[in-house]
């Protein structure tokens, strides 16, 4: 995977390209609520918080949240556009979080695990910052449990390239269980569509997905040409929903 520097790439369009509407946020918050303790408040970490698309909603639902994000530009965007009295954003990464040991009840990593360079180091750091019984909500794609969104098939090597960005599920589980964690839950969450195929095409043109950084210019040109032709046939058709994996791990 080509590493993406979000301080020079994607940050300008990330919030718009990856925005969630209220229905989508409610769907995810309900899924998180189902695997978290019932007591409130809960102290949370949003690890790889980006532009803060989840952080305020987590704080409103569960209690104070610290967003951990290495990219300065992404944090600046979050602080400007996603403020919340129960949220603070700090510079850090999954491998190095500037928070006290045992200070969090849960951590969310939403499509950020594949960006982590030192995954064993991240497992150790998550073990440090979570309390015993704390939970990691890992919304990640896995090479053997891949949602395969409808638009991907239009890009040369689309499914192959996208799957190559992610580990297989058993490998991720083994990393945590060998460090003493246990699997609390694994399932899928069907996120409601954010609009029509035409709407989705406009968002994809912003290229805020890691997938696009892995393609050659020729592959990008060919893929978008094919996708535009396919969407032009019925741009108002609803973009399909698809199930997305959510792995919940518990620190012993």
C-alpha positions in Angstrom: 0.0 0.0 0.0 1.3 3.4 -0.9 1.3 5.5 2.3 -0.9 8.6 2.1 0.2 11.9 3.6 -3.1 13.5 4.6 -1.4 16.8 5.3 -0.7 17.1 1.5 -3.3 14.8 0.0 -7.1 14.4 0.5 -7.5 16.8 3.4 -9.2 19.5 1.4 -12.0 17.3 0.2 -12.0 14.6 2.9 -14.9 16.0 5.0 -17.1 16.4 1.9 -16.1 13.1 0.3 -16.5 11.0 3.4 -19.4 12.8 5.1 -22.2 10.8 6.8 -25.8 11.9 6.9 -27.9 11.6 10.0 -29.4 8.2 9.1 -25.9 6.8 8.5 -24.6 8.1 11.8 -27.6 6.8 13.7 -27.0 3.3 12.1 -23.4 3.2 13.3 -24.1 4.7 16.8 -26.8 2.0 17.3 -24.3 -0.7 16.2 -21.7 0.6 18.6 -24.2 0.9 21.4 -25.1 -2.8 21.0 -21.5 -3.9 21.8 -20.6 -1.3 24.5 -21.5 -1.3 28.2 -24.8 0.2 29.2 -23.4 2.6 31.8 -22.9 6.3 30.9 -20.8 8.2 30.6 -18.1 6.2 28.8 -14.7 7.7 28.1 -13.9 7.1 24.4 -11.1 7.4 21.9 -11.6 8.0 18.2 -8.3 6.7 16.8 -7.6 8.1 13.4 -10.4 10.6 13.9 -9.7 12.4 10.6 -12.0 15.4 10.1 -14.2 14.3 13.0 -17.0 12.7 11.2 -17.8 10.3 14.1 -16.2 12.1 17.1 -19.1 14.5 18.1 -21.7 11.8 17.6 -19.8 9.5 19.9 -19.6 12.2 22.5 -23.3 12.9 22.3 -24.2 9.2 22.6 -21.7 7.9 25.1 -19.7 10.6 26.9 -16.4 12.5 26.4 -14.2 11.5 23.5 -10.6 12.2 22.5 -9.9 12.2 18.8 -6.4 11.0 18.0 -5.2 12.1 14.6 -1.6 12.4 13.2 -2.4 14.7 10.3 -2.4 18.4 11.3 -4.7 19.5 8.5 -7.3 16.8 9.3 -7.2 17.9 13.0 -7.6 21.6 12.0 -10.6 20.7 9.9 -12.2 18.7 12.7 -11.6 21.5 15.2 -13.2 24.0 12.9 -16.1 22.0 11.5 -16.8 19.3 14.1 -16.6 21.1 17.5 -18.4 19.6 20.5 -18.0 20.4 24.3 -17.3 16.8 25.0 -14.6 16.4 22.3 -10.9 17.3 22.2 -8.6 16.5 19.3 -4.9 15.5 20.0 -1.9 14.8 17.8 -1.1 11.2 18.0 -1.4 7.8 16.3 -2.6 4.3 17.1 1.0 3.5 18.1 1.5 6.5 20.3 -1.5 8.1 22.0 -0.9 11.1 24.4 -3.5 9.9 27.0 -3.0 8.2 30.4 -2.8 4.4 30.8 -6.2 2.8 31.5 -8.1 6.0 30.8 -10.6 4.9 28.2 -13.6 2.5 28.2 -13.5 2.0 24.4 -11.7 3.0 21.3 -13.1 3.3 17.8 -11.0 2.7 14.7 -13.2 3.3 11.7 -11.3 2.5 8.4 -8.0 3.6 9.9 -6.4 0.2 10.8 -5.0 -0.2 7.3 -3.1 3.0 7.7 -1.3 1.8 10.9 2.4 1.2 10.1 3.3 -0.7 13.3 0.3 -2.9 14.0 1.9 -4.9 16.9 2.9 -1.5 18.4 -0.7 -0.4 18.0 -2.0 -3.5 19.8 0.3 -2.8 22.7 -0.7 0.9 22.8 -4.4 0.0 22.7 -3.8 -2.4 25.5 -2.2 0.4 27.5 -4.9 3.0 27.1 -8.0 0.9 27.6 -9.2 -0.2 31.0 -9.6 -4.0 31.7 -12.8 -5.0 29.9 -12.4 -2.0 27.5 -13.5 -2.6 23.9 -12.0 -1.8 20.6 -14.6 -1.2 17.8 -12.7 -2.1 14.7 -14.5 -1.1 11.5 -12.1 -2.4 9.0 -12.2 -4.2 5.7 -10.6 -7.6 5.6 -9.2 -9.2 2.5 -11.4 -12.3 3.0 -14.5 -10.3 4.2 -14.6 -7.5 1.7 -17.8 -5.5 1.0 -17.0 -5.1 -2.7 -18.9 -1.8 -3.4 -20.7 -1.6 -6.7 -18.5 1.0 -8.3 -15.2 -1.0 -7.7 -15.8 -3.4 -10.6 -15.4 -0.5 -13.1 -11.8 0.1 -12.3 -8.9 -2.0 -13.7 -7.8 -4.5 -11.0 -10.4 -2.8 -8.7 -11.2 -5.7 -6.4 -7.7 -7.1 -6.5 -6.1 -3.7 -5.6 -8.7 -2.8 -2.9 -8.4 -6.2 -1.2 -4.6 -6.0 -1.2 -4.9 -3.0 1.2 -6.3 -5.1 4.0 -5.3 -8.1 6.2 -7.4 -11.2 6.4 -9.7 -11.4 9.4 -8.0 -14.3 11.0 -4.6 -12.5 10.9 -6.1 -9.4 12.7 -7.8 -11.5 15.3 -4.6 -13.5 15.9 -2.6 -10.3 16.6 -5.0 -9.3 19.4 -5.7 -12.7 20.9 -2.0 -13.6 21.1 -1.7 -10.4 23.2 -4.4 -11.5 25.6 -7.5 -10.0 24.0 -10.7 -11.8 23.2 -13.2 -11.5 20.3 -16.4 -10.0 21.8 -18.4 -9.8 18.6 -18.1 -9.9 14.8 -20.9 -9.0 12.4 -21.9 -6.7 9.6 -23.6 -3.3 9.6 -25.6 -2.2 6.6 -25.1 1.5 6.2 -27.9 3.3 4.4 -27.2 4.7 1.0 -26.1 8.3 0.9 -28.1 9.0 -2.2 -28.1 8.2 -5.9 -25.5 6.6 -8.1 -24.9 10.1 -9.5 -24.4 11.5 -6.0 -21.9 8.7 -5.3 -20.0 9.4 -8.5 -19.5 13.1 -7.5 -18.1 12.0 -4.2 -15.8 9.4 -5.7 -14.4 12.1 -8.0 -12.9 13.7 -4.9 -10.7 10.6 -4.6 -10.7 10.5 -0.8 -10.4 6.7 -0.6 -7.1 5.0 -0.1 -7.9 2.8 -3.1 -7.4 5.6 -5.6 -3.9 6.4 -4.4 -2.9 2.8 -5.4 -3.8 3.1 -9.1 -1.8 4.4 -12.0 -3.1 7.6 -13.8 -4.2 5.4 -16.8 -6.1 3.1 -14.5 -7.8 6.0 -12.8 -8.8 7.5 -16.2 -10.1 4.2 -17.6 -12.0 3.5 -14.3 -13.7 6.8 -14.1 -14.6 6.7 -17.8 -16.3 3.3 -17.3 -18.0 4.4 -14.1 -19.3 7.6 -15.7 -20.7 5.6 -18.6 -22.4 3.1 -16.3 -23.9 5.9 -14.1 -25.1 7.9 -17.1 -27.6 5.2 -18.0 -29.5 5.9 -14.8 -27.9 8.6 -12.6 -31.0 8.8 -10.3 -30.9 5.2 -9.3 -30.3 4.7 -5.6 -26.8 3.7 -4.7 -26.9 0.2 -3.3 -26.5 -0.5 0.4 -23.9 -3.2 1.4 -23.0 -4.9 4.7 -19.8 -3.6 6.3 -17.8 -5.7 8.8 -17.4 -4.6 12.4 -15.1 -6.5 14.7 -15.3 -5.9 18.5 -12.3 -6.9 20.6 -12.2 -6.8 24.4 -9.1 -6.2 26.5 -8.8 -8.7 29.4 
